Amino acid sequence: MKYFKSQMQQLIKENKELHTCFKELKAEYGLEKNNALKALYHSEVADGGKYQIAYQALEHPKK
């Protein structure tokens, strides 16, 4: 699975819990938006993370 900034932004936009985690990461560690997105991807999406299926669904939208 590959990281795509646009997919992460969409996932965060659609999920309130993930959006809260994103804001907390930025504030707590002083991360810039892009770095916070990548950190969230690796902690919550990649390698069987809690949001992996939702992220993959954005990659292959239903027709």
C-alpha angles and dihedrals in degrees: 000000000000130000116245119182093210092053092049091050091050092047092051091047091054097043120062095193092052091046090055091050089050093053091047092050092052093048100040098046100026092238125168116241096259094048092047090051091052093046091051091048092054095044102040108020115027125079099016097322124167093264100038096109093048090049092050091049088060089055092056107031118195115260 
